[in-house]
Amino acid sequence: MTPNPKTTQQPSTPKTASTTTNAQQLKPYQILSGAQLKYIAFISMLIDHTNNALITPMLNGKGALLYISNAFSIIGRIAFPIFMFLLIEGFFKTRNRKKYLTSLLIFGLISEVPFDMFVSRTFFEPNWNNMMFTLALCLGVIWLIDSLRAKLKNTLLWFITSLPILGISCFIATWLSLDYDYHAVLVAYIFYIFRQKQIIGAGLGYISIIKELWSILGFGLTLTYNGDRGRQYKWLNYAFYPVHLLILGILRFYLNI
């Protein structure tokens, strides 16, 4: 999940992202605000997590429940690309990047026990850590790479310098067992580099995680972004992730599944 604090346009953006989407002429398909995309992703995530927690443990390899589970899994692939896309938009538009990063880390800590309850029906599972930490790492990496751009006047030198940082970050994401591991870092980097070339960004982002075939639905939806923030509910954005995980985790304990 990628909740954004109250936002405004940052004066400094990379050359590949010098203007915002709403400063351009919108395409006919660019009809959704950031808030609308976010709540579509929330619904997708809830369906996917409900499937993983309550339906998948009861599957026996046949029957109607299997088809329902498969459909829910397809719908669930929408969320990840949208959250990563909105993370990059938030990076450029937030008033306070430090506060944004701190909020992600705090809610990562809050979410970890509910996440472990949800994924493993235990209170501590060190081999899989929640998405808030993934988003925090990605935000920090993009922030570092973006800061280097301001110091290195040569674009080619900056790009070459960014690649080792990207590689190390992918290793860290995998080593820490973060949700979506190195794929998240790659997708964030691609969305950052191609912020003003959204079709290319979505296409390359999909290729980088093509093992999730139905994530094409989420990448496609990022192209409908119209540049508007939309009506946001800040505390809902932050609370939704740990609260829904806690509820599903409790249900797993109660149902013993």
GISUL-V283176 format. One record per helix or strand of 2 or more residues. SS is the DSSP state (hx for helix, st for strand). FROM is the first residue (numbers start at 1). TO is the last residue. Records with the same first field share a line. If there is no record, write none. Layout:
SS=FROM-TO + FROM-TO
This chain:
hx=15-17 + 21-23 + 34-58 + 64-76 + 78-93 + 97-120 + 131-151 + 155-175 + 181-193 + 198-208 + 213-222 + 234-255
